[in-house]
Amino acid sequence: MDKYIKGKAGYIVMQDGSYAYESECRRADFDDSLIYKEFGLPENKRTIPSEQIMRKESLEVLKEWEKNDCKVEY
């Protein structure tokens, strides 16, 4: 599944360049809309429990990414 990316325009992108809109994915019973909605809520309002782990390590990786001159904007 790591070859799939949710793009800015609301579609699922595969690394080979093909894609499907979120609405098409829902019709195929591939519906992640609840997960997207949950991420937009404060933790105490979410219905899916979550736990943030490795915060320090993830921030280090993010800082390295910010310095990367070869980023591909999506």
C-alpha positions in Angstrom: 0.0 0.0 0.0 3.0 2.3 0.3 2.6 3.0 -3.5 -0.6 5.0 -2.9 -0.7 8.7 -2.0 -3.7 10.9 -1.4 -3.2 13.9 -3.6 -4.2 17.5 -2.9 -7.2 17.4 -5.3 -8.8 14.5 -3.4 -7.7 11.5 -5.4 -5.6 8.4 -4.7 -2.4 8.4 -6.7 -0.3 5.4 -7.5 3.4 5.7 -8.0 2.9 4.6 -11.6 0.8 7.6 -12.3 -2.7 6.1 -12.4 -5.4 7.3 -10.0 -8.9 7.1 -8.8 -11.0 9.8 -7.2 -12.1 9.3 -3.6 -15.7 8.9 -4.6 -14.7 6.1 -7.0 -12.8 4.4 -4.2 -15.8 4.6 -1.9 -18.0 2.9 -4.6 -15.4 0.1 -4.6 -15.7 -0.3 -0.8 -12.3 1.4 -0.4 -13.6 4.2 1.9 -11.2 6.0 4.1 -13.3 9.1 4.6 -13.9 8.4 8.3 -10.1 8.3 8.8 -9.6 11.6 7.0 -12.4 13.1 9.0 -11.0 11.8 12.3 -7.6 13.4 11.6 -9.3 16.7 11.4 -10.8 16.4 14.9 -9.2 17.1 18.3 -8.0 13.8 19.9 -10.7 13.9 22.6 -13.4 14.1 19.9 -12.2 11.2 17.8 -14.1 7.9 17.6 -11.0 5.9 16.5 -8.5 5.7 19.3 -5.0 6.8 18.4 -1.6 7.2 20.1 1.2 9.4 18.8 4.5 7.6 19.0 8.1 8.4 18.1 7.4 12.2 18.1 11.1 13.2 18.5 12.2 10.9 15.7 9.5 12.0 13.3 10.4 15.6 13.8 14.0 14.9 13.0 12.9 13.2 9.8 10.6 16.1 8.9 13.5 18.6 9.5 15.7 16.6 7.1 12.8 16.6 4.5 12.5 20.4 4.8 16.1 20.8 3.9 15.8 18.5 0.8 16.4 20.4 -2.4 15.1 17.5 -4.6 11.5 17.4 -3.3 8.7 16.7 -5.8 5.7 18.8 -5.1 2.4 17.0 -5.2 
